[in-house]
Amino acid sequence: MRLKNKVAIITGAGSGQGKASAKLFAKEGAKVVIVEWNEENGKQVEQEIIDEGHEAIFIKTDISSEENVRSVIDQVVGKFGRIDILFNNAGIGFSARSKYKMASLMETPLEDWNKIMSINLNGVYLMSKYVLPIMIEQESGNIVNNSSLNGILGVTGADAYTASKGGVVALTRVMAVDYGKHNIRVNCICPGAIDTPMIAEVLDNEKIAKNFATNPLKRVGKPEEIASAALFLSSDESSFITGLIMPVDGGWSAV
Ligand SMILES: NC(=O)c1ccc[n+]([C@@H]2O[C@H](COP(=O)([O-])OP(=O)(O)OC[C@H]3O[C@@H](n4cnc5c(N)ncnc54)[C@H](O)[C@@H]3O)[C@@H](O)[C@H]2O)c1
């Protein structure tokens, strides 16, 4: 029970890494708030956690909307009175189902660039902006951001995505520096290729799938492996760690 009675908000918890984290955090004793814009998936994860005998609530939210974010934080504080953990996990990218064009800079329309930024980077900014005052008042808090290997390497072909994830890395460092004095830790995970719905179609392409498994461990990662990293960074086991940019990538970034 590494998160006993902690109130943990997880964005994008209706699928993939966020879902795996929601289930793990709940198992470890957290009251989990599922912040997700896909209603069907959000409700489903809420029900699964409750059926497993743990506590969760789903709040339909678009993290790129300031109105939505303000409302979700008000609801969480109204219900639980505090916020201990924020896992800024939600993001869009790569999926063939993505409404926005993942391409090199010259081929990226401004509209798509702005939309990708508004979720992947602005979403982290907005959620943090409204959670930080609560954490400052509590004099404790823990924020984990989900970036990507794209945030630290020049991975081509999705330049808006890559820039947004680089922004998340930079934001993590400056937040750790700014808010450490309030006993708030801020860390960042940089996943390599992880087998979630986001890259399902990409993994169906044999050539790309093979390339994704060229890391030292010779395989793609599982969402549960990101959830374990998020749990470590969210728990007291990492109490002296802040400002860390942590690849969880089968060693891809070490090559
Ligand atoms: N899968 C990978 O290979 C991989 C690699 C590196 C980084 N990441 C990052 O990991 C994070 C989790 O992705 P995943 O792989 O679990 O993908 P996923 O598509 O399975 O899950 C992402 C979730 O975020 C939600 N979401 C997206 N935009 C939202 C918004 N505006 N408001 C609320 N919810 C929103 C989606 O509905 C979805 O449930 C993302 O930030 C992604 O960029 C993924």
PDBQT file of the ligand as one rigid body, heavy atoms in Angstrom, charges set to zero:
ROOT
HETATM    1  N1  LIG A 301       2.653   4.454 -26.596  1.00  0.00    +0.000 N 
HETATM    2  C1  LIG A 301       3.866   4.917 -26.815  1.00  0.00    +0.000 C 
HETATM    3  O1  LIG A 301       4.683   4.287 -27.518  1.00  0.00    +0.000 OA
HETATM    4  C2  LIG A 301       4.318   6.208 -26.177  1.00  0.00    +0.000 A 
HETATM    5  C3  LIG A 301       5.680   6.503 -26.219  1.00  0.00    +0.000 A 
HETATM    6  C4  LIG A 301       6.138   7.667 -25.612  1.00  0.00    +0.000 A 
HETATM    7  C5  LIG A 301       5.252   8.510 -24.952  1.00  0.00    +0.000 A 
HETATM    8  N2  LIG A 301       3.926   8.207 -24.940  1.00  0.00    +0.000 N 
HETATM    9  C6  LIG A 301       3.041   9.119 -24.200  1.00  0.00    +0.000 C 
HETATM   10  O2  LIG A 301       2.405   8.402 -23.164  1.00  0.00    +0.000 OA
HETATM   11  C7  LIG A 301       1.162   9.030 -22.817  1.00  0.00    +0.000 C 
HETATM   12  C8  LIG A 301       0.062   7.974 -22.733  1.00  0.00    +0.000 C 
HETATM   13  O3  LIG A 301      -0.170   7.448 -24.037  1.00  0.00    +0.000 OA
HETATM   14  P1  LIG A 301      -0.623   5.950 -24.306  1.00  0.00    +0.000 P 
HETATM   15  O4  LIG A 301       0.473   5.288 -25.026  1.00  0.00    +0.000 OA
HETATM   16  O5  LIG A 301      -1.153   5.341 -23.068  1.00  0.00    +0.000 OA
HETATM   17  O6  LIG A 301      -1.763   6.244 -25.386  1.00  0.00    +0.000 OA
HETATM   18  P2  LIG A 301      -3.362   6.030 -25.377  1.00  0.00    +0.000 P 
HETATM   19  O7  LIG A 301      -3.832   6.675 -26.620  1.00  0.00    +0.000 OA
HETATM   20  O8  LIG A 301      -3.665   4.613 -25.129  1.00  0.00    +0.000 OA
HETATM   21  O9  LIG A 301      -3.834   6.885 -24.113  1.00  0.00    +0.000 OA
HETATM   22  C9  LIG A 301      -3.897   8.290 -24.109  1.00  0.00    +0.000 C 
HETATM   23  C10 LIG A 301      -5.165   8.715 -23.388  1.00  0.00    +0.000 C 
HETATM   24  O10 LIG A 301      -5.180  10.136 -23.278  1.00  0.00    +0.000 OA
HETATM   25  C11 LIG A 301      -6.509  10.564 -23.548  1.00  0.00    +0.000 C 
HETATM   26  N3  LIG A 301      -6.491  11.962 -23.990  1.00  0.00    +0.000 N 
HETATM   27  C12 LIG A 301      -5.918  12.456 -25.111  1.00  0.00    +0.000 A 
HETATM   28  N4  LIG A 301      -6.149  13.765 -25.216  1.00  0.00    +0.000 NA
HETATM   29  C13 LIG A 301      -6.894  14.114 -24.139  1.00  0.00    +0.000 A 
HETATM   30  C14 LIG A 301      -7.454  15.337 -23.694  1.00  0.00    +0.000 A 
HETATM   31  N5  LIG A 301      -7.334  16.471 -24.408  1.00  0.00    +0.000 N 
HETATM   32  N6  LIG A 301      -8.144  15.352 -22.533  1.00  0.00    +0.000 NA
HETATM   33  C15 LIG A 301      -8.295  14.207 -21.826  1.00  0.00    +0.000 A 
HETATM   34  N7  LIG A 301      -7.797  13.027 -22.200  1.00  0.00    +0.000 NA
HETATM   35  C16 LIG A 301      -7.106  12.978 -23.350  1.00  0.00    +0.000 A 
HETATM   36  C17 LIG A 301      -6.999   9.623 -24.639  1.00  0.00    +0.000 C 
HETATM   37  O11 LIG A 301      -8.405   9.630 -24.764  1.00  0.00    +0.000 OA
HETATM   38  C18 LIG A 301      -6.436   8.302 -24.147  1.00  0.00    +0.000 C 
HETATM   39  O12 LIG A 301      -7.322   7.657 -23.273  1.00  0.00    +0.000 OA
HETATM   40  C19 LIG A 301       0.942  10.096 -23.894  1.00  0.00    +0.000 C 
HETATM   41  O13 LIG A 301       1.283  11.366 -23.384  1.00  0.00    +0.000 OA
HETATM   42  C20 LIG A 301       1.899   9.697 -24.992  1.00  0.00    +0.000 C 
HETATM   43  O14 LIG A 301       2.292  10.791 -25.772  1.00  0.00    +0.000 OA
HETATM   44  C21 LIG A 301       3.437   7.080 -25.555  1.00  0.00    +0.000 A 
ENDROOT
TORSDOF 0
